[in-house]
Amino acid sequence: QSALTQPRSVSGSPGQSVTISCTGTSSDVGGYNYVSWYQQHPGKAPKLMIYDVSKRPSGVPDRFSGSKSGNTASLTISGLQAEDEADYYCCSYAGSYTYYVFGTGTKVTVL
Amino acid sequence: QVQLQESGPGLVKPSETLSLTCTVSGGSISSYYWSWIRQPPGKGLEWIGYIYYSGSTNYNPSLKSRVTISVDTSKNQFSLKLSSVTAADTAVYYCARNPYYYGSGSYYPLNWFDPWGQGTLVTVSS
């Protein structure tokens, strides 16, 4: 099972919006509504930002939103802030053999 | 709130077995699924496997032949053993919790990881 494909990096100025894509196949992203997104600051553990494609855990700002179309999921950060600069990883359930596959990771830079 | 803490040797020799423990505090290990996830330096995340508090497990097929995850409910801990390690197994190892839902008389894992432990770096080197 290959890793989900994410852009290596995206950037934006404070206040702008950025969108990170996460492309898989019909066996993972396209087959289930079980995509989650994680934010990871340098030297820190990942933090859950979105689960089940578009649901936000308590405490996560509503600037973060998720969606899915076909085999591609997306994470959008609206009103970009300096503290959003981090690596972001998507993860999808991939069935009862593979279980979970992560994305390649995207570095978000706030200009 | 529940917190997870990984512990174990930071250096393992090639061909030996990597052993780590995750201690759960602030909540019970019961009724949840518990995962191990790793991240080689400078690289992405890889799910290793999970265990239900009752002891049932599921593993990443690419690691299945070398992985054993076990649980000790009396200590509120679960553990990872990875055998025949090579330099490719050098990584930060994280433990994490999978929430669950109850349906049709059984408990099932929900498909996200929260919270995570802080991670522990394991280096495979002679």
Interface residues (C-beta under 8 A of the other chain):
Chain A: Q1 A3 Y32 Y34 S36 Y38 K44 A45 P46 K47 L48 Y51 D52 P57 Y89 C91 Y93 S96 Y97 T98 Y99 Y100 V101 F102 G103 T104 G105
Chain B: G44 L45 E46 W47 Y50 N58 N60 P61 S62 Y94 L110 N111 W112 F113 D114 P115 W116 G117 Q118 G119
